[in-house]
Amino acid sequence: MSVKQKTEDLIKSTKVVVFSKSWCPYCRQAKTTLGGHSDLPESDVTVVELDQVEDGDAIQAYLADKTGQRTVPNIFVSGTHLGGNDDLQKANSSGALKKQLTAAA
């Protein structure tokens, strides 16, 4: 299966996908924020640590083409690109994230 197909299948089949790097403080903050949502079961969040998977560089390159965002975290909610950590924190503060999560339920 191609990197594109594998990545698209994951984005479409999972409520929240965080493409991350294990050493990144912004990724850590995003994962903490998502973990703090009581209405978001842990099983609905998939984290892909791009520095720990064999095709991480290829996935990151594909995501850059798809979203225009090369940085991590690169977050998708219900198949829709949310953005990075700043976007997640803004959506969380405004209540938009909660709406997206409950709409996706």
Backbone as XML, in Angstrom:
<?xml version="1.0"?>
<chain id="A" units="angstrom">
  <residue number="1" name="MET">
    <atom name="N" x="0.850" y="-1.178" z="0.000"/>
    <atom name="CA" x="0.000" y="0.000" z="0.000"/>
    <atom name="C" x="0.896" y="1.241" z="0.000"/>
  </residue>
  <residue number="2" name="SER">
    <atom name="N" x="0.515" y="2.233" z="-0.772"/>
    <atom name="CA" x="1.307" y="3.451" z="-0.869"/>
    <atom name="C" x="1.181" y="4.288" z="0.408"/>
  </residue>
  <residue number="3" name="VAL">
    <atom name="N" x="2.153" y="5.158" z="0.611"/>
    <atom name="CA" x="2.114" y="6.066" z="1.767"/>
    <atom name="C" x="0.863" y="6.934" z="1.693"/>
  </residue>
  <residue number="4" name="LYS">
    <atom name="N" x="0.548" y="7.418" z="0.507"/>
    <atom name="CA" x="-0.642" y="8.252" z="0.336"/>
    <atom name="C" x="-1.896" y="7.487" z="0.759"/>
  </residue>
  <residue number="5" name="GLN">
    <atom name="N" x="-2.066" y="6.278" z="0.260"/>
    <atom name="CA" x="-3.262" y="5.496" z="0.571"/>
    <atom name="C" x="-3.333" y="5.160" z="2.060"/>
  </residue>
  <residue number="6" name="LYS">
    <atom name="N" x="-2.207" y="4.749" z="2.623"/>
    <atom name="CA" x="-2.152" y="4.407" z="4.046"/>
    <atom name="C" x="-2.521" y="5.620" z="4.906"/>
  </residue>
  <residue number="7" name="THR">
    <atom name="N" x="-1.977" y="6.782" z="4.555"/>
    <atom name="CA" x="-2.244" y="8.005" z="5.310"/>
    <atom name="C" x="-3.708" y="8.421" z="5.166"/>
  </residue>
  <residue number="8" name="GLU">
    <atom name="N" x="-4.226" y="8.390" z="3.960"/>
    <atom name="CA" x="-5.629" y="8.762" z="3.724"/>
    <atom name="C" x="-6.584" y="7.812" z="4.451"/>
  </residue>
  <residue number="9" name="ASP">
    <atom name="N" x="-6.295" y="6.519" z="4.424"/>
    <atom name="CA" x="-7.138" y="5.546" z="5.127"/>
    <atom name="C" x="-7.168" y="5.846" z="6.623"/>
  </residue>
  <residue number="10" name="LEU">
    <atom name="N" x="-6.039" y="6.175" z="7.188"/>
    <atom name="CA" x="-5.953" y="6.495" z="8.611"/>
    <atom name="C" x="-6.742" y="7.753" z="8.929"/>
  </residue>
  <residue number="11" name="ILE">
    <atom name="N" x="-6.596" y="8.784" z="8.113"/>
    <atom name="CA" x="-7.311" y="10.046" z="8.333"/>
    <atom name="C" x="-8.824" y="9.818" z="8.263"/>
  </residue>
  <residue number="12" name="LYS">
    <atom name="N" x="-9.272" y="9.013" z="7.321"/>
    <atom name="CA" x="-10.703" y="8.791" z="7.124"/>
    <atom name="C" x="-11.311" y="7.859" z="8.169"/>
  </residue>
  <residue number="13" name="SER">
    <atom name="N" x="-10.513" y="6.958" z="8.733"/>
    <atom name="CA" x="-11.079" y="5.931" z="9.614"/>
    <atom name="C" x="-10.946" y="6.248" z="11.105"/>
  </residue>
  <residue number="14" name="THR">
    <atom name="N" x="-10.316" y="7.361" z="11.442"/>
    <atom name="CA" x="-10.064" y="7.682" z="12.843"/>
    <atom name="C" x="-10.624" y="9.059" z="13.149"/>
  </residue>
  <residue number="15" name="LYS">
    <atom name="N" x="-11.253" y="9.210" z="14.322"/>
    <atom name="CA" x="-11.851" y="10.501" z="14.678"/>
    <atom name="C" x="-10.796" y="11.596" z="14.742"/>
  </residue>
  <residue number="16" name="VAL">
    <atom name="N" x="-9.701" y="11.345" z="15.442"/>
    <atom name="CA" x="-8.630" y="12.339" z="15.560"/>
    <atom name="C" x="-7.303" y="11.660" z="15.249"/>
  </residue>
  <residue number="17" name="VAL">
    <atom name="N" x="-6.544" y="12.257" z="14.334"/>
    <atom name="CA" x="-5.205" y="11.764" z="14.013"/>
    <atom name="C" x="-4.222" y="12.912" z="14.240"/>
  </residue>
  <residue number="18" name="VAL">
    <atom name="N" x="-3.183" y="12.610" z="15.000"/>
    <atom name="CA" x="-2.118" y="13.575" z="15.250"/>
    <atom name="C" x="-0.830" y="12.999" z="14.663"/>
  </residue>
  <residue number="19" name="PHE">
    <atom name="N" x="-0.315" y="13.665" z="13.643"/>
    <atom name="CA" x="0.989" y="13.303" z="13.110"/>
    <atom name="C" x="1.994" y="14.136" z="13.897"/>
  </residue>
  <residue number="20" name="SER">
    <atom name="N" x="2.884" y="13.457" z="14.598"/>
    <atom name="CA" x="3.687" y="14.056" z="15.644"/>
    <atom name="C" x="5.144" y="13.625" z="15.522"/>
  </residue>
  <residue number="21" name="LYS">
    <atom name="N" x="5.990" y="14.214" z="16.334"/>
    <atom name="CA" x="7.354" y="13.707" z="16.552"/>
    <atom name="C" x="7.545" y="13.634" z="18.059"/>
  </residue>
  <residue number="22" name="SER">
    <atom name="N" x="8.117" y="12.552" z="18.508"/>
    <atom name="CA" x="8.170" y="12.258" z="19.947"/>
    <atom name="C" x="8.898" y="13.318" z="20.754"/>
  </residue>
  <residue number="23" name="TRP">
    <atom name="N" x="9.840" y="14.031" z="20.164"/>
    <atom name="CA" x="10.647" y="15.014" z="20.874"/>
    <atom name="C" x="10.070" y="16.431" z="20.834"/>
  </residue>
  <residue number="24" name="CYS">
    <atom name="N" x="9.000" y="16.635" z="20.101"/>
    <atom name="CA" x="8.465" y="17.978" z="19.832"/>
    <atom name="C" x="7.591" y="18.489" z="20.978"/>
  </residue>
  <residue number="25" name="PRO">
    <atom name="N" x="7.943" y="19.639" z="21.580"/>
    <atom name="CA" x="7.134" y="20.171" z="22.681"/>
    <atom name="C" x="5.734" y="20.614" z="22.249"/>
  </residue>
  <residue number="26" name="TYR">
    <atom name="N" x="5.585" y="21.084" z="21.012"/>
    <atom name="CA" x="4.267" y="21.495" z="20.523"/>
    <atom name="C" x="3.369" y="20.281" z="20.327"/>
  </residue>
  <residue number="27" name="CYS">
    <atom name="N" x="3.964" y="19.189" z="19.878"/>
    <atom name="CA" x="3.225" y="17.930" z="19.740"/>
    <atom name="C" x="2.778" y="17.437" z="21.112"/>
  </residue>
  <residue number="28" name="ARG">
    <atom name="N" x="3.665" y="17.516" z="22.072"/>
    <atom name="CA" x="3.352" y="17.085" z="23.436"/>
    <atom name="C" x="2.176" y="17.902" z="23.984"/>
  </residue>
  <residue number="29" name="GLN">
    <atom name="N" x="2.198" y="19.212" z="23.744"/>
    <atom name="CA" x="1.105" y="20.067" z="24.211"/>
    <atom name="C" x="-0.214" y="19.690" z="23.523"/>
  </residue>
  <residue number="30" name="ALA">
    <atom name="N" x="-0.160" y="19.431" z="22.242"/>
    <atom name="CA" x="-1.371" y="19.043" z="21.507"/>
    <atom name="C" x="-1.934" y="17.730" z="22.043"/>
  </residue>
  <residue number="31" name="LYS">
    <atom name="N" x="-1.062" y="16.755" z="22.275"/>
    <atom name="CA" x="-1.517" y="15.455" z="22.792"/>
    <atom name="C" x="-2.104" y="15.608" z="24.197"/>
  </residue>
  <residue number="32" name="THR">
    <atom name="N" x="-1.522" y="16.476" z="25.008"/>
    <atom name="CA" x="-2.050" y="16.733" z="26.351"/>
    <atom name="C" x="-3.427" y="17.380" z="26.269"/>
  </residue>
  <residue number="33" name="THR">
    <atom name="N" x="-3.574" y="18.340" z="25.390"/>
    <atom name="CA" x="-4.866" y="19.007" z="25.212"/>
    <atom name="C" x="-5.935" y="18.009" z="24.785"/>
  </residue>
  <residue number="34" name="LEU">
    <atom name="N" x="-5.631" y="17.184" z="23.815"/>
    <atom name="CA" x="-6.602" y="16.194" z="23.346"/>
    <atom name="C" x="-6.905" y="15.170" z="24.437"/>
  </residue>
  <residue number="35" name="GLY">
    <atom name="N" x="-5.893" y="14.780" z="25.192"/>
    <atom name="CA" x="-6.088" y="13.818" z="26.273"/>
    <atom name="C" x="-6.951" y="14.358" z="27.401"/>
  </residue>
  <residue number="36" name="GLY">
    <atom name="N" x="-7.063" y="15.678" z="27.484"/>
    <atom name="CA" x="-7.865" y="16.297" z="28.531"/>
    <atom name="C" x="-9.340" y="16.412" z="28.203"/>
  </residue>
  <residue number="37" name="HIS">
    <atom name="N" x="-9.746" y="15.963" z="27.036"/>
    <atom name="CA" x="-11.167" y="16.046" z="26.652"/>
    <atom name="C" x="-11.910" y="14.809" z="27.131"/>
  </residue>
  <residue number="38" name="SER">
    <atom name="N" x="-12.804" y="15.011" z="28.076"/>
    <atom name="CA" x="-13.561" y="13.877" z="28.628"/>
    <atom name="C" x="-14.499" y="13.264" z="27.587"/>
  </residue>
  <residue number="39" name="ASP">
    <atom name="N" x="-14.892" y="14.049" z="26.592"/>
    <atom name="CA" x="-15.790" y="13.544" z="25.557"/>
    <atom name="C" x="-15.038" y="12.901" z="24.395"/>
  </residue>
  <residue number="40" name="LEU">
    <atom name="N" x="-13.736" y="12.712" z="24.565"/>
    <atom name="CA" x="-12.925" y="12.094" z="23.524"/>
    <atom name="C" x="-12.208" y="10.875" z="24.091"/>
  </residue>
  <residue number="41" name="PRO">
    <atom name="N" x="-12.782" y="9.689" z="23.878"/>
    <atom name="CA" x="-12.127" y="8.476" z="24.374"/>
    <atom name="C" x="-10.742" y="8.313" z="23.749"/>
  </residue>
  <residue number="42" name="GLU">
    <atom name="N" x="-9.824" y="7.785" z="24.521"/>
    <atom name="CA" x="-8.455" y="7.566" z="24.044"/>
    <atom name="C" x="-8.444" y="6.733" z="22.768"/>
  </residue>
  <residue number="43" name="SER">
    <atom name="N" x="-9.402" y="5.823" z="22.641"/>
    <atom name="CA" x="-9.461" y="4.957" z="21.461"/>
    <atom name="C" x="-9.818" y="5.722" z="20.189"/>
  </residue>
  <residue number="44" name="ASP">
    <atom name="N" x="-10.316" y="6.963" z="20.322"/>
    <atom name="CA" x="-10.667" y="7.773" z="19.155"/>
    <atom name="C" x="-9.514" y="8.637" z="18.664"/>
  </residue>
  <residue number="45" name="VAL">
    <atom name="N" x="-8.366" y="8.559" z="19.331"/>
    <atom name="CA" x="-7.204" y="9.359" z="18.958"/>
    <atom name="C" x="-6.078" y="8.426" z="18.517"/>
  </residue>
  <residue number="46" name="THR">
    <atom name="N" x="-5.557" y="8.671" z="17.333"/>
    <atom name="CA" x="-4.394" y="7.939" z="16.851"/>
    <atom name="C" x="-3.248" y="8.929" z="16.717"/>
  </residue>
  <residue number="47" name="VAL">
    <atom name="N" x="-2.120" y="8.581" z="17.297"/>
    <atom name="CA" x="-0.917" y="9.400" z="17.201"/>
    <atom name="C" x="0.106" y="8.627" z="16.379"/>
  </residue>
  <residue number="48" name="VAL">
    <atom name="N" x="0.613" y="9.271" z="15.356"/>
    <atom name="CA" x="1.657" y="8.680" z="14.533"/>
    <atom name="C" x="2.932" y="9.479" z="14.798"/>
  </residue>
  <residue number="49" name="GLU">
    <atom name="N" x="3.876" y="8.852" z="15.458"/>
    <atom name="CA" x="5.158" y="9.490" z="15.750"/>
    <atom name="C" x="6.047" y="9.327" z="14.515"/>
  </residue>
  <residue number="50" name="LEU">
    <atom name="N" x="6.127" y="10.369" z="13.727"/>
    <atom name="CA" x="6.816" y="10.293" z="12.434"/>
    <atom name="C" x="8.303" y="9.969" z="12.561"/>
  </residue>
  <residue number="51" name="ASP">
    <atom name="N" x="8.891" y="10.271" z="13.706"/>
    <atom name="CA" x="10.307" y="9.950" z="13.905"/>
    <atom name="C" x="10.515" y="8.519" z="14.383"/>
  </residue>
  <residue number="52" name="GLN">
    <atom name="N" x="9.417" y="7.782" z="14.554"/>
    <atom name="CA" x="9.526" y="6.411" z="15.053"/>
    <atom name="C" x="8.929" y="5.376" z="14.109"/>
  </residue>
  <residue number="53" name="VAL">
    <atom name="N" x="8.423" y="5.813" z="12.963"/>
    <atom name="CA" x="7.894" y="4.867" z="11.977"/>
    <atom name="C" x="8.780" y="4.896" z="10.743"/>
  </residue>
  <residue number="54" name="GLU">
    <atom name="N" x="8.844" y="3.756" z="10.088"/>
    <atom name="CA" x="9.763" y="3.574" z="8.960"/>
    <atom name="C" x="9.546" y="4.594" z="7.843"/>
  </residue>
  <residue number="55" name="ASP">
    <atom name="N" x="8.301" y="4.892" z="7.522"/>
    <atom name="CA" x="8.006" y="5.790" z="6.409"/>
    <atom name="C" x="7.595" y="7.186" z="6.879"/>
  </residue>
  <residue number="56" name="GLY">
    <atom name="N" x="8.068" y="7.587" z="8.049"/>
    <atom name="CA" x="7.697" y="8.880" z="8.626"/>
    <atom name="C" x="8.022" y="10.065" z="7.739"/>
  </residue>
  <residue number="57" name="ASP">
    <atom name="N" x="9.211" y="10.055" z="7.129"/>
    <atom name="CA" x="9.586" y="11.174" z="6.249"/>
    <atom name="C" x="8.665" y="11.246" z="5.040"/>
  </residue>
  <residue number="58" name="ALA">
    <atom name="N" x="8.314" y="10.107" z="4.493"/>
    <atom name="CA" x="7.418" y="10.067" z="3.327"/>
    <atom name="C" x="6.016" y="10.526" z="3.709"/>
  </residue>
  <residue number="59" name="ILE">
    <atom name="N" x="5.541" y="10.140" z="4.889"/>
    <atom name="CA" x="4.229" y="10.588" z="5.360"/>
    <atom name="C" x="4.244" y="12.106" z="5.536"/>
  </residue>
  <residue number="60" name="GLN">
    <atom name="N" x="5.291" y="12.633" z="6.156"/>
    <atom name="CA" x="5.375" y="14.070" z="6.378"/>
    <atom name="C" x="5.421" y="14.820" z="5.042"/>
  </residue>
  <residue number="61" name="ALA">
    <atom name="N" x="6.138" y="14.287" z="4.068"/>
    <atom name="CA" x="6.194" y="14.910" z="2.740"/>
    <atom name="C" x="4.811" y="14.887" z="2.081"/>
  </residue>
  <residue number="62" name="TYR">
    <atom name="N" x="4.101" y="13.766" z="2.199"/>
    <atom name="CA" x="2.751" y="13.688" z="1.632"/>
    <atom name="C" x="1.822" y="14.697" z="2.305"/>
  </residue>
  <residue number="63" name="LEU">
    <atom name="N" x="1.900" y="14.790" z="3.643"/>
    <atom name="CA" x="1.049" y="15.740" z="4.367"/>
    <atom name="C" x="1.355" y="17.181" z="3.972"/>
  </residue>
  <residue number="64" name="ALA">
    <atom name="N" x="2.620" y="17.483" z="3.708"/>
    <atom name="CA" x="2.993" y="18.833" z="3.258"/>
    <atom name="C" x="2.322" y="19.141" z="1.915"/>
  </residue>
  <residue number="65" name="ASP">
    <atom name="N" x="2.305" y="18.156" z="1.012"/>
    <atom name="CA" x="1.632" y="18.335" z="-0.276"/>
    <atom name="C" x="0.128" y="18.489" z="-0.087"/>
  </residue>
  <residue number="66" name="LYS">
    <atom name="N" x="-0.450" y="17.683" z="0.787"/>
    <atom name="CA" x="-1.895" y="17.663" z="1.005"/>
    <atom name="C" x="-2.402" y="18.922" z="1.687"/>
  </residue>
  <residue number="67" name="THR">
    <atom name="N" x="-1.664" y="19.390" z="2.712"/>
    <atom name="CA" x="-2.174" y="20.468" z="3.563"/>
    <atom name="C" x="-1.423" y="21.783" z="3.429"/>
  </residue>
  <residue number="68" name="GLY">
    <atom name="N" x="-0.239" y="21.749" z="2.834"/>
    <atom name="CA" x="0.596" y="22.937" z="2.788"/>
    <atom name="C" x="1.347" y="23.166" z="4.095"/>
  </residue>
  <residue number="69" name="GLN">
    <atom name="N" x="1.193" y="22.257" z="5.028"/>
    <atom name="CA" x="1.841" y="22.367" z="6.336"/>
    <atom name="C" x="2.916" y="21.298" z="6.449"/>
  </residue>
  <residue number="70" name="ARG">
    <atom name="N" x="4.148" y="21.729" z="6.641"/>
    <atom name="CA" x="5.263" y="20.784" z="6.756"/>
    <atom name="C" x="5.568" y="20.466" z="8.218"/>
  </residue>
  <residue number="71" name="THR">
    <atom name="N" x="5.125" y="21.325" z="9.127"/>
    <atom name="CA" x="5.466" y="21.176" z="10.537"/>
    <atom name="C" x="4.548" y="20.193" z="11.257"/>
  </residue>
  <residue number="72" name="VAL">
    <atom name="N" x="5.002" y="19.777" z="12.432"/>
    <atom name="CA" x="4.199" y="18.935" z="13.314"/>
    <atom name="C" x="3.921" y="19.713" z="14.590"/>
  </residue>
  <residue number="73" name="PRO">
    <atom name="N" x="2.834" y="19.401" z="15.266"/>
    <atom name="CA" x="1.860" y="18.377" z="14.913"/>
    <atom name="C" x="1.008" y="18.804" z="13.720"/>
  </residue>
  <residue number="74" name="ASN">
    <atom name="N" x="0.529" y="17.825" z="13.024"/>
    <atom name="CA" x="-0.380" y="18.019" z="11.908"/>
    <atom name="C" x="-1.624" y="17.217" z="12.280"/>
  </residue>
  <residue number="75" name="ILE">
    <atom name="N" x="-2.720" y="17.912" z="12.547"/>
    <atom name="CA" x="-3.886" y="17.307" z="13.206"/>
    <atom name="C" x="-5.099" y="17.293" z="12.282"/>
  </residue>
  <residue number="76" name="PHE">
    <atom name="N" x="-5.779" y="16.147" z="12.289"/>
    <atom name="CA" x="-7.019" y="15.971" z="11.535"/>
    <atom name="C" x="-8.121" y="15.549" z="12.500"/>
  </residue>
  <residue number="77" name="VAL">
    <atom name="N" x="-9.302" y="16.148" z="12.344"/>
    <atom name="CA" x="-10.473" y="15.774" z="13.144"/>
    <atom name="C" x="-11.582" y="15.393" z="12.171"/>
  </residue>
  <residue number="78" name="SER">
    <atom name="N" x="-12.063" y="14.182" z="12.297"/>
    <atom name="CA" x="-13.135" y="13.659" z="11.434"/>
    <atom name="C" x="-12.813" y="13.842" z="9.951"/>
  </residue>
  <residue number="79" name="GLY">
    <atom name="N" x="-11.571" y="13.574" z="9.588"/>
    <atom name="CA" x="-11.165" y="13.637" z="8.197"/>
    <atom name="C" x="-10.833" y="15.027" z="7.689"/>
  </residue>
  <residue number="80" name="THR">
    <atom name="N" x="-11.016" y="16.036" z="8.523"/>
    <atom name="CA" x="-10.766" y="17.421" z="8.128"/>
    <atom name="C" x="-9.488" y="17.924" z="8.780"/>
  </residue>
  <residue number="81" name="HIS">
    <atom name="N" x="-8.666" y="18.603" z="8.009"/>
    <atom name="CA" x="-7.415" y="19.139" z="8.533"/>
    <atom name="C" x="-7.712" y="20.295" z="9.492"/>
  </residue>
  <residue number="82" name="LEU">
    <atom name="N" x="-7.287" y="20.146" z="10.739"/>
    <atom name="CA" x="-7.446" y="21.214" z="11.728"/>
    <atom name="C" x="-6.257" y="22.158" z="11.687"/>
  </residue>
  <residue number="83" name="GLY">
    <atom name="N" x="-5.052" y="21.605" z="11.531"/>
    <atom name="CA" x="-3.847" y="22.423" z="11.491"/>
    <atom name="C" x="-2.833" y="21.919" z="12.491"/>
  </residue>
  <residue number="84" name="GLY">
    <atom name="N" x="-2.106" y="22.861" z="13.093"/>
    <atom name="CA" x="-1.079" y="22.524" z="14.058"/>
    <atom name="C" x="-1.516" y="22.805" z="15.481"/>
  </residue>
  <residue number="85" name="ASN">
    <atom name="N" x="-0.545" y="22.874" z="16.373"/>
    <atom name="CA" x="-0.846" y="23.075" z="17.783"/>
    <atom name="C" x="-1.533" y="24.415" z="18.043"/>
  </residue>
  <residue number="86" name="ASP">
    <atom name="N" x="-1.068" y="25.504" z="17.421"/>
    <atom name="CA" x="-1.716" y="26.806" z="17.628"/>
    <atom name="C" x="-3.184" y="26.744" z="17.225"/>
  </residue>
  <residue number="87" name="ASP">
    <atom name="N" x="-3.466" y="26.091" z="16.096"/>
    <atom name="CA" x="-4.851" y="25.955" z="15.628"/>
    <atom name="C" x="-5.677" y="25.133" z="16.621"/>
  </residue>
  <residue number="88" name="LEU">
    <atom name="N" x="-5.073" y="24.066" z="17.137"/>
    <atom name="CA" x="-5.757" y="23.223" z="18.122"/>
    <atom name="C" x="-6.061" y="24.019" z="19.386"/>
  </residue>
  <residue number="89" name="GLN">
    <atom name="N" x="-5.095" y="24.763" z="19.879"/>
    <atom name="CA" x="-5.291" y="25.530" z="21.111"/>
    <atom name="C" x="-6.369" y="26.604" z="20.924"/>
  </residue>
  <residue number="90" name="LYS">
    <atom name="N" x="-6.389" y="27.260" z="19.769"/>
    <atom name="CA" x="-7.431" y="28.260" z="19.479"/>
    <atom name="C" x="-8.796" y="27.603" z="19.424"/>
  </residue>
  <residue number="91" name="ALA">
    <atom name="N" x="-8.883" y="26.471" z="18.733"/>
    <atom name="CA" x="-10.162" y="25.754" z="18.634"/>
    <atom name="C" x="-10.613" y="25.262" z="20.000"/>
  </residue>
  <residue number="92" name="ASN">
    <atom name="N" x="-9.683" y="24.841" z="20.827"/>
    <atom name="CA" x="-10.014" y="24.378" z="22.170"/>
    <atom name="C" x="-10.530" y="25.534" z="23.019"/>
  </residue>
  <residue number="93" name="SER">
    <atom name="N" x="-9.850" y="26.674" z="22.981"/>
    <atom name="CA" x="-10.236" y="27.838" z="23.787"/>
    <atom name="C" x="-11.581" y="28.408" z="23.372"/>
  </residue>
  <residue number="94" name="SER">
    <atom name="N" x="-11.865" y="28.393" z="22.086"/>
    <atom name="CA" x="-13.111" y="28.984" z="21.582"/>
    <atom name="C" x="-14.315" y="28.049" z="21.711"/>
  </residue>
  <residue number="95" name="GLY">
    <atom name="N" x="-14.060" y="26.782" z="22.008"/>
    <atom name="CA" x="-15.147" y="25.809" z="22.072"/>
    <atom name="C" x="-15.392" y="25.107" z="20.739"/>
  </residue>
  <residue number="96" name="ALA">
    <atom name="N" x="-14.715" y="25.542" z="19.694"/>
    <atom name="CA" x="-14.907" y="24.942" z="18.366"/>
    <atom name="C" x="-14.458" y="23.482" z="18.342"/>
  </residue>
  <residue number="97" name="LEU">
    <atom name="N" x="-13.409" y="23.169" z="19.083"/>
    <atom name="CA" x="-12.920" y="21.784" z="19.109"/>
    <atom name="C" x="-13.969" y="20.861" z="19.710"/>
  </residue>
  <residue number="98" name="LYS">
    <atom name="N" x="-14.557" y="21.272" z="20.811"/>
    <atom name="CA" x="-15.598" y="20.458" z="21.459"/>
    <atom name="C" x="-16.754" y="20.213" z="20.486"/>
  </residue>
  <residue number="99" name="LYS">
    <atom name="N" x="-17.137" y="21.251" z="19.740"/>
    <atom name="CA" x="-18.217" y="21.103" z="18.749"/>
    <atom name="C" x="-17.820" y="20.101" z="17.663"/>
  </residue>
  <residue number="100" name="GLN">
    <atom name="N" x="-16.574" y="20.191" z="17.200"/>
    <atom name="CA" x="-16.110" y="19.261" z="16.168"/>
    <atom name="C" x="-16.094" y="17.822" z="16.696"/>
  </residue>
  <residue number="101" name="LEU">
    <atom name="N" x="-15.657" y="17.664" z="17.932"/>
    <atom name="CA" x="-15.576" y="16.318" z="18.501"/>
    <atom name="C" x="-16.954" y="15.723" z="18.725"/>
  </residue>
  <residue number="102" name="THR">
    <atom name="N" x="-17.893" y="16.519" z="19.194"/>
    <atom name="CA" x="-19.231" y="15.980" z="19.456"/>
    <atom name="C" x="-20.003" y="15.786" z="18.145"/>
  </residue>
  <residue number="103" name="ALA">
    <atom name="N" x="-19.753" y="16.630" z="17.160"/>
    <atom name="CA" x="-20.403" y="16.463" z="15.857"/>
    <atom name="C" x="-19.906" y="15.189" z="15.186"/>
  </residue>
  <residue number="104" name="ALA">
    <atom name="N" x="-18.679" y="14.827" z="15.481"/>
    <atom name="CA" x="-18.088" y="13.645" z="14.852"/>
    <atom name="C" x="-18.508" y="12.363" z="15.553"/>
  </residue>
  <residue number="105" name="ALA">
    <atom name="N" x="-19.147" y="12.480" z="16.688"/>
    <atom name="CA" x="-19.507" y="11.286" z="17.496"/>
    <atom name="C" x="-20.542" y="10.445" z="16.799"/>
  </residue>
</chain>
